[in-house]
Amino acid sequence: MLIPDNMKIYLYTPPTDMRKSIDTLCIMVSETLKMNPINGHLFLFRNRNGNKLKALYYEQNCFTLWYRRLEKGKFVFARDADGCIEMSQEHFRWLLASDKYSRISAMKPNQLENYC
C-alpha cells in the first residue's frame, strides 16, 4: 500500500461493522470523530474479532476503500485506546504486516498484557 509520508493515519478503536460502505464510514468520520473525511487522511476501522481492517482514504475526487482480513490470528491493537488514535507510518506498516509482529496468535503470552 503506497501512502504519502505526510499523511496522518487514524485508527477508530471501537469495533465497526465491516458491512459498512464508504458513505456510512464517511458519516462516522464526520459525526463521531468530528473530522472531514475528504481532508486526505487515512481512517482505519477494525471488526470486533480483530481479524479484519478497513481503510478509508480520499484523493483527487474519489474515495478508496481497502479491506484486509487475516485467515488466522488477530491484529494487535492497544488495549487502553479510547475512541480514535493517531498512528505513525511505522506503526501502520507494522500493523499490516502479516507476520509474527502483527498477529496475537504468533505472540508470546508475556507480550500480550498491553494489547487486545
MODELLER restraints for C-alpha pairs under 7 A, 6 or more apart:
rsr = mdl.restraints
at = mdl.atoms
rsr.add(forms.Gaussian(group=physical.xy_distance, feature=features.Distance(at['CA:7:A'], at['CA:41:A']), mean=5.73, stdev=0.5))
rsr.add(forms.Gaussian(group=physical.xy_distance, feature=features.Distance(at['CA:8:A'], at['CA:41:A']), mean=5.13, stdev=0.5))
rsr.add(forms.Gaussian(group=physical.xy_distance, feature=features.Distance(at['CA:8:A'], at['CA:42:A']), mean=6.35, stdev=0.5))
rsr.add(forms.Gaussian(group=physical.xy_distance, feature=features.Distance(at['CA:9:A'], at['CA:41:A']), mean=5.98, stdev=0.5))
rsr.add(forms.Gaussian(group=physical.xy_distance, feature=features.Distance(at['CA:9:A'], at['CA:42:A']), mean=4.78, stdev=0.5))
rsr.add(forms.Gaussian(group=physical.xy_distance, feature=features.Distance(at['CA:9:A'], at['CA:43:A']), mean=6.00, stdev=0.5))
rsr.add(forms.Gaussian(group=physical.xy_distance, feature=features.Distance(at['CA:9:A'], at['CA:86:A']), mean=5.67, stdev=0.5))
rsr.add(forms.Gaussian(group=physical.xy_distance, feature=features.Distance(at['CA:9:A'], at['CA:87:A']), mean=5.34, stdev=0.5))
rsr.add(forms.Gaussian(group=physical.xy_distance, feature=features.Distance(at['CA:9:A'], at['CA:88:A']), mean=6.87, stdev=0.5))
rsr.add(forms.Gaussian(group=physical.xy_distance, feature=features.Distance(at['CA:10:A'], at['CA:42:A']), mean=6.24, stdev=0.5))
rsr.add(forms.Gaussian(group=physical.xy_distance, feature=features.Distance(at['CA:10:A'], at['CA:43:A']), mean=4.93, stdev=0.5))
rsr.add(forms.Gaussian(group=physical.xy_distance, feature=features.Distance(at['CA:10:A'], at['CA:44:A']), mean=6.03, stdev=0.5))
rsr.add(forms.Gaussian(group=physical.xy_distance, feature=features.Distance(at['CA:10:A'], at['CA:84:A']), mean=6.46, stdev=0.5))
rsr.add(forms.Gaussian(group=physical.xy_distance, feature=features.Distance(at['CA:10:A'], at['CA:85:A']), mean=5.60, stdev=0.5))
rsr.add(forms.Gaussian(group=physical.xy_distance, feature=features.Distance(at['CA:10:A'], at['CA:86:A']), mean=4.48, stdev=0.5))
rsr.add(forms.Gaussian(group=physical.xy_distance, feature=features.Distance(at['CA:10:A'], at['CA:87:A']), mean=5.90, stdev=0.5))
rsr.add(forms.Gaussian(group=physical.xy_distance, feature=features.Distance(at['CA:11:A'], at['CA:43:A']), mean=5.98, stdev=0.5))
rsr.add(forms.Gaussian(group=physical.xy_distance, feature=features.Distance(at['CA:11:A'], at['CA:44:A']), mean=4.59, stdev=0.5))
rsr.add(forms.Gaussian(group=physical.xy_distance, feature=features.Distance(at['CA:11:A'], at['CA:45:A']), mean=6.13, stdev=0.5))
rsr.add(forms.Gaussian(group=physical.xy_distance, feature=features.Distance(at['CA:11:A'], at['CA:84:A']), mean=5.49, stdev=0.5))
rsr.add(forms.Gaussian(group=physical.xy_distance, feature=features.Distance(at['CA:11:A'], at['CA:85:A']), mean=5.36, stdev=0.5))
rsr.add(forms.Gaussian(group=physical.xy_distance, feature=features.Distance(at['CA:11:A'], at['CA:86:A']), mean=6.38, stdev=0.5))
rsr.add(forms.Gaussian(group=physical.xy_distance, feature=features.Distance(at['CA:11:A'], at['CA:87:A']), mean=6.96, stdev=0.5))
rsr.add(forms.Gaussian(group=physical.xy_distance, feature=features.Distance(at['CA:12:A'], at['CA:44:A']), mean=6.01, stdev=0.5))
rsr.add(forms.Gaussian(group=physical.xy_distance, feature=features.Distance(at['CA:12:A'], at['CA:45:A']), mean=5.36, stdev=0.5))
rsr.add(forms.Gaussian(group=physical.xy_distance, feature=features.Distance(at['CA:12:A'], at['CA:83:A']), mean=5.94, stdev=0.5))
rsr.add(forms.Gaussian(group=physical.xy_distance, feature=features.Distance(at['CA:12:A'], at['CA:84:A']), mean=4.44, stdev=0.5))
rsr.add(forms.Gaussian(group=physical.xy_distance, feature=features.Distance(at['CA:12:A'], at['CA:85:A']), mean=6.76, stdev=0.5))
rsr.add(forms.Gaussian(group=physical.xy_distance, feature=features.Distance(at['CA:13:A'], at['CA:81:A']), mean=6.57, stdev=0.5))
rsr.add(forms.Gaussian(group=physical.xy_distance, feature=features.Distance(at['CA:13:A'], at['CA:82:A']), mean=6.31, stdev=0.5))
rsr.add(forms.Gaussian(group=physical.xy_distance, feature=features.Distance(at['CA:13:A'], at['CA:83:A']), mean=5.36, stdev=0.5))
rsr.add(forms.Gaussian(group=physical.xy_distance, feature=features.Distance(at['CA:13:A'], at['CA:84:A']), mean=5.51, stdev=0.5))
rsr.add(forms.Gaussian(group=physical.xy_distance, feature=features.Distance(at['CA:14:A'], at['CA:83:A']), mean=6.33, stdev=0.5))
rsr.add(forms.Gaussian(group=physical.xy_distance, feature=features.Distance(at['CA:15:A'], at['CA:46:A']), mean=5.49, stdev=0.5))
rsr.add(forms.Gaussian(group=physical.xy_distance, feature=features.Distance(at['CA:15:A'], at['CA:47:A']), mean=4.75, stdev=0.5))
rsr.add(forms.Gaussian(group=physical.xy_distance, feature=features.Distance(at['CA:15:A'], at['CA:48:A']), mean=4.71, stdev=0.5))
rsr.add(forms.Gaussian(group=physical.xy_distance, feature=features.Distance(at['CA:16:A'], at['CA:45:A']), mean=6.17, stdev=0.5))
rsr.add(forms.Gaussian(group=physical.xy_distance, feature=features.Distance(at['CA:16:A'], at['CA:46:A']), mean=5.71, stdev=0.5))
rsr.add(forms.Gaussian(group=physical.xy_distance, feature=features.Distance(at['CA:16:A'], at['CA:47:A']), mean=5.05, stdev=0.5))
rsr.add(forms.Gaussian(group=physical.xy_distance, feature=features.Distance(at['CA:16:A'], at['CA:48:A']), mean=6.83, stdev=0.5))
rsr.add(forms.Gaussian(group=physical.xy_distance, feature=features.Distance(at['CA:17:A'], at['CA:47:A']), mean=6.14, stdev=0.5))
rsr.add(forms.Gaussian(group=physical.xy_distance, feature=features.Distance(at['CA:18:A'], at['CA:47:A']), mean=6.25, stdev=0.5))
rsr.add(forms.Gaussian(group=physical.xy_distance, feature=features.Distance(at['CA:22:A'], at['CA:65:A']), mean=6.85, stdev=0.5))
rsr.add(forms.Gaussian(group=physical.xy_distance, feature=features.Distance(at['CA:26:A'], at['CA:37:A']), mean=5.74, stdev=0.5))
rsr.add(forms.Gaussian(group=physical.xy_distance, feature=features.Distance(at['CA:29:A'], at['CA:35:A']), mean=5.72, stdev=0.5))
rsr.add(forms.Gaussian(group=physical.xy_distance, feature=features.Distance(at['CA:29:A'], at['CA:36:A']), mean=6.80, stdev=0.5))
rsr.add(forms.Gaussian(group=physical.xy_distance, feature=features.Distance(at['CA:29:A'], at['CA:37:A']), mean=6.02, stdev=0.5))
rsr.add(forms.Gaussian(group=physical.xy_distance, feature=features.Distance(at['CA:30:A'], at['CA:36:A']), mean=5.62, stdev=0.5))
rsr.add(forms.Gaussian(group=physical.xy_distance, feature=features.Distance(at['CA:30:A'], at['CA:37:A']), mean=6.56, stdev=0.5))
rsr.add(forms.Gaussian(group=physical.xy_distance, feature=features.Distance(at['CA:38:A'], at['CA:58:A']), mean=5.37, stdev=0.5))
rsr.add(forms.Gaussian(group=physical.xy_distance, feature=features.Distance(at['CA:40:A'], at['CA:57:A']), mean=6.60, stdev=0.5))
rsr.add(forms.Gaussian(group=physical.xy_distance, feature=features.Distance(at['CA:40:A'], at['CA:58:A']), mean=5.45, stdev=0.5))
rsr.add(forms.Gaussian(group=physical.xy_distance, feature=features.Distance(at['CA:40:A'], at['CA:59:A']), mean=6.18, stdev=0.5))
rsr.add(forms.Gaussian(group=physical.xy_distance, feature=features.Distance(at['CA:41:A'], at['CA:57:A']), mean=6.35, stdev=0.5))
rsr.add(forms.Gaussian(group=physical.xy_distance, feature=features.Distance(at['CA:42:A'], at['CA:55:A']), mean=6.59, stdev=0.5))
rsr.add(forms.Gaussian(group=physical.xy_distance, feature=features.Distance(at['CA:42:A'], at['CA:56:A']), mean=5.78, stdev=0.5))
rsr.add(forms.Gaussian(group=physical.xy_distance, feature=features.Distance(at['CA:42:A'], at['CA:57:A']), mean=4.88, stdev=0.5))
rsr.add(forms.Gaussian(group=physical.xy_distance, feature=features.Distance(at['CA:43:A'], at['CA:55:A']), mean=5.50, stdev=0.5))
rsr.add(forms.Gaussian(group=physical.xy_distance, feature=features.Distance(at['CA:43:A'], at['CA:56:A']), mean=5.10, stdev=0.5))
rsr.add(forms.Gaussian(group=physical.xy_distance, feature=features.Distance(at['CA:43:A'], at['CA:57:A']), mean=6.58, stdev=0.5))
rsr.add(forms.Gaussian(group=physical.xy_distance, feature=features.Distance(at['CA:44:A'], at['CA:53:A']), mean=6.74, stdev=0.5))
rsr.add(forms.Gaussian(group=physical.xy_distance, feature=features.Distance(at['CA:44:A'], at['CA:54:A']), mean=5.65, stdev=0.5))
rsr.add(forms.Gaussian(group=physical.xy_distance, feature=features.Distance(at['CA:44:A'], at['CA:55:A']), mean=4.46, stdev=0.5))
rsr.add(forms.Gaussian(group=physical.xy_distance, feature=features.Distance(at['CA:44:A'], at['CA:56:A']), mean=6.47, stdev=0.5))
rsr.add(forms.Gaussian(group=physical.xy_distance, feature=features.Distance(at['CA:45:A'], at['CA:53:A']), mean=5.60, stdev=0.5))
rsr.add(forms.Gaussian(group=physical.xy_distance, feature=features.Distance(at['CA:45:A'], at['CA:54:A']), mean=5.13, stdev=0.5))
rsr.add(forms.Gaussian(group=physical.xy_distance, feature=features.Distance(at['CA:45:A'], at['CA:55:A']), mean=6.39, stdev=0.5))
rsr.add(forms.Gaussian(group=physical.xy_distance, feature=features.Distance(at['CA:46:A'], at['CA:52:A']), mean=5.78, stdev=0.5))
rsr.add(forms.Gaussian(group=physical.xy_distance, feature=features.Distance(at['CA:46:A'], at['CA:53:A']), mean=4.61, stdev=0.5))
rsr.add(forms.Gaussian(group=physical.xy_distance, feature=features.Distance(at['CA:46:A'], at['CA:54:A']), mean=6.48, stdev=0.5))
rsr.add(forms.Gaussian(group=physical.xy_distance, feature=features.Distance(at['CA:47:A'], at['CA:53:A']), mean=6.67, stdev=0.5))
rsr.add(forms.Gaussian(group=physical.xy_distance, feature=features.Distance(at['CA:50:A'], at['CA:74:A']), mean=5.10, stdev=0.5))
rsr.add(forms.Gaussian(group=physical.xy_distance, feature=features.Distance(at['CA:50:A'], at['CA:75:A']), mean=5.54, stdev=0.5))
rsr.add(forms.Gaussian(group=physical.xy_distance, feature=features.Distance(at['CA:51:A'], at['CA:69:A']), mean=5.77, stdev=0.5))
rsr.add(forms.Gaussian(group=physical.xy_distance, feature=features.Distance(at['CA:51:A'], at['CA:70:A']), mean=5.29, stdev=0.5))
rsr.add(forms.Gaussian(group=physical.xy_distance, feature=features.Distance(at['CA:51:A'], at['CA:73:A']), mean=6.65, stdev=0.5))
rsr.add(forms.Gaussian(group=physical.xy_distance, feature=features.Distance(at['CA:51:A'], at['CA:74:A']), mean=4.45, stdev=0.5))
rsr.add(forms.Gaussian(group=physical.xy_distance, feature=features.Distance(at['CA:51:A'], at['CA:75:A']), mean=5.70, stdev=0.5))
rsr.add(forms.Gaussian(group=physical.xy_distance, feature=features.Distance(at['CA:52:A'], at['CA:68:A']), mean=5.62, stdev=0.5))
rsr.add(forms.Gaussian(group=physical.xy_distance, feature=features.Distance(at['CA:52:A'], at['CA:69:A']), mean=4.40, stdev=0.5))
rsr.add(forms.Gaussian(group=physical.xy_distance, feature=features.Distance(at['CA:52:A'], at['CA:70:A']), mean=6.45, stdev=0.5))
rsr.add(forms.Gaussian(group=physical.xy_distance, feature=features.Distance(at['CA:53:A'], at['CA:67:A']), mean=5.75, stdev=0.5))
rsr.add(forms.Gaussian(group=physical.xy_distance, feature=features.Distance(at['CA:53:A'], at['CA:68:A']), mean=5.14, stdev=0.5))
rsr.add(forms.Gaussian(group=physical.xy_distance, feature=features.Distance(at['CA:53:A'], at['CA:69:A']), mean=6.52, stdev=0.5))
rsr.add(forms.Gaussian(group=physical.xy_distance, feature=features.Distance(at['CA:54:A'], at['CA:65:A']), mean=6.79, stdev=0.5))
rsr.add(forms.Gaussian(group=physical.xy_distance, feature=features.Distance(at['CA:54:A'], at['CA:66:A']), mean=5.45, stdev=0.5))
rsr.add(forms.Gaussian(group=physical.xy_distance, feature=features.Distance(at['CA:54:A'], at['CA:67:A']), mean=4.50, stdev=0.5))
rsr.add(forms.Gaussian(group=physical.xy_distance, feature=features.Distance(at['CA:54:A'], at['CA:68:A']), mean=6.40, stdev=0.5))
rsr.add(forms.Gaussian(group=physical.xy_distance, feature=features.Distance(at['CA:55:A'], at['CA:65:A']), mean=5.58, stdev=0.5))
rsr.add(forms.Gaussian(group=physical.xy_distance, feature=features.Distance(at['CA:55:A'], at['CA:66:A']), mean=4.91, stdev=0.5))
rsr.add(forms.Gaussian(group=physical.xy_distance, feature=features.Distance(at['CA:55:A'], at['CA:67:A']), mean=6.48, stdev=0.5))
rsr.add(forms.Gaussian(group=physical.xy_distance, feature=features.Distance(at['CA:56:A'], at['CA:64:A']), mean=5.90, stdev=0.5))
rsr.add(forms.Gaussian(group=physical.xy_distance, feature=features.Distance(at['CA:56:A'], at['CA:65:A']), mean=4.79, stdev=0.5))
rsr.add(forms.Gaussian(group=physical.xy_distance, feature=features.Distance(at['CA:56:A'], at['CA:66:A']), mean=6.61, stdev=0.5))
rsr.add(forms.Gaussian(group=physical.xy_distance, feature=features.Distance(at['CA:57:A'], at['CA:63:A']), mean=5.67, stdev=0.5))
rsr.add(forms.Gaussian(group=physical.xy_distance, feature=features.Distance(at['CA:57:A'], at['CA:64:A']), mean=5.19, stdev=0.5))
rsr.add(forms.Gaussian(group=physical.xy_distance, feature=features.Distance(at['CA:57:A'], at['CA:65:A']), mean=6.53, stdev=0.5))
rsr.add(forms.Gaussian(group=physical.xy_distance, feature=features.Distance(at['CA:58:A'], at['CA:64:A']), mean=6.17, stdev=0.5))
rsr.add(forms.Gaussian(group=physical.xy_distance, feature=features.Distance(at['CA:73:A'], at['CA:103:A']), mean=5.45, stdev=0.5))
rsr.add(forms.Gaussian(group=physical.xy_distance, feature=features.Distance(at['CA:73:A'], at['CA:104:A']), mean=5.95, stdev=0.5))
rsr.add(forms.Gaussian(group=physical.xy_distance, feature=features.Distance(at['CA:73:A'], at['CA:105:A']), mean=4.77, stdev=0.5))
rsr.add(forms.Gaussian(group=physical.xy_distance, feature=features.Distance(at['CA:74:A'], at['CA:103:A']), mean=4.89, stdev=0.5))
rsr.add(forms.Gaussian(group=physical.xy_distance, feature=features.Distance(at['CA:74:A'], at['CA:104:A']), mean=5.33, stdev=0.5))
rsr.add(forms.Gaussian(group=physical.xy_distance, feature=features.Distance(at['CA:74:A'], at['CA:105:A']), mean=6.63, stdev=0.5))
rsr.add(forms.Gaussian(group=physical.xy_distance, feature=features.Distance(at['CA:75:A'], at['CA:95:A']), mean=6.77, stdev=0.5))
rsr.add(forms.Gaussian(group=physical.xy_distance, feature=features.Distance(at['CA:75:A'], at['CA:102:A']), mean=5.41, stdev=0.5))
rsr.add(forms.Gaussian(group=physical.xy_distance, feature=features.Distance(at['CA:75:A'], at['CA:103:A']), mean=4.84, stdev=0.5))
rsr.add(forms.Gaussian(group=physical.xy_distance, feature=features.Distance(at['CA:75:A'], at['CA:104:A']), mean=6.37, stdev=0.5))
rsr.add(forms.Gaussian(group=physical.xy_distance, feature=features.Distance(at['CA:76:A'], at['CA:102:A']), mean=5.63, stdev=0.5))
rsr.add(forms.Gaussian(group=physical.xy_distance, feature=features.Distance(at['CA:76:A'], at['CA:103:A']), mean=5.89, stdev=0.5))
rsr.add(forms.Gaussian(group=physical.xy_distance, feature=features.Distance(at['CA:76:A'], at['CA:104:A']), mean=5.96, stdev=0.5))
rsr.add(forms.Gaussian(group=physical.xy_distance, feature=features.Distance(at['CA:76:A'], at['CA:115:A']), mean=6.31, stdev=0.5))
rsr.add(forms.Gaussian(group=physical.xy_distance, feature=features.Distance(at['CA:76:A'], at['CA:116:A']), mean=6.53, stdev=0.5))
rsr.add(forms.Gaussian(group=physical.xy_distance, feature=features.Distance(at['CA:77:A'], at['CA:115:A']), mean=5.63, stdev=0.5))
rsr.add(forms.Gaussian(group=physical.xy_distance, feature=features.Distance(at['CA:77:A'], at['CA:116:A']), mean=5.83, stdev=0.5))
rsr.add(forms.Gaussian(group=physical.xy_distance, feature=features.Distance(at['CA:78:A'], at['CA:114:A']), mean=6.47, stdev=0.5))
rsr.add(forms.Gaussian(group=physical.xy_distance, feature=features.Distance(at['CA:78:A'], at['CA:115:A']), mean=4.81, stdev=0.5))
rsr.add(forms.Gaussian(group=physical.xy_distance, feature=features.Distance(at['CA:78:A'], at['CA:116:A']), mean=6.47, stdev=0.5))
rsr.add(forms.Gaussian(group=physical.xy_distance, feature=features.Distance(at['CA:79:A'], at['CA:114:A']), mean=5.76, stdev=0.5))
rsr.add(forms.Gaussian(group=physical.xy_distance, feature=features.Distance(at['CA:79:A'], at['CA:115:A']), mean=4.58, stdev=0.5))
rsr.add(forms.Gaussian(group=physical.xy_distance, feature=features.Distance(at['CA:79:A'], at['CA:116:A']), mean=5.11, stdev=0.5))
rsr.add(forms.Gaussian(group=physical.xy_distance, feature=features.Distance(at['CA:94:A'], at['CA:102:A']), mean=6.43, stdev=0.5))
rsr.add(forms.Gaussian(group=physical.xy_distance, feature=features.Distance(at['CA:95:A'], at['CA:102:A']), mean=5.22, stdev=0.5))
rsr.add(forms.Gaussian(group=physical.xy_distance, feature=features.Distance(at['CA:96:A'], at['CA:102:A']), mean=6.86, stdev=0.5))
rsr.add(forms.Gaussian(group=physical.xy_distance, feature=features.Distance(at['CA:100:A'], at['CA:106:A']), mean=5.01, stdev=0.5))
rsr.add(forms.Gaussian(group=physical.xy_distance, feature=features.Distance(at['CA:100:A'], at['CA:107:A']), mean=6.55, stdev=0.5))
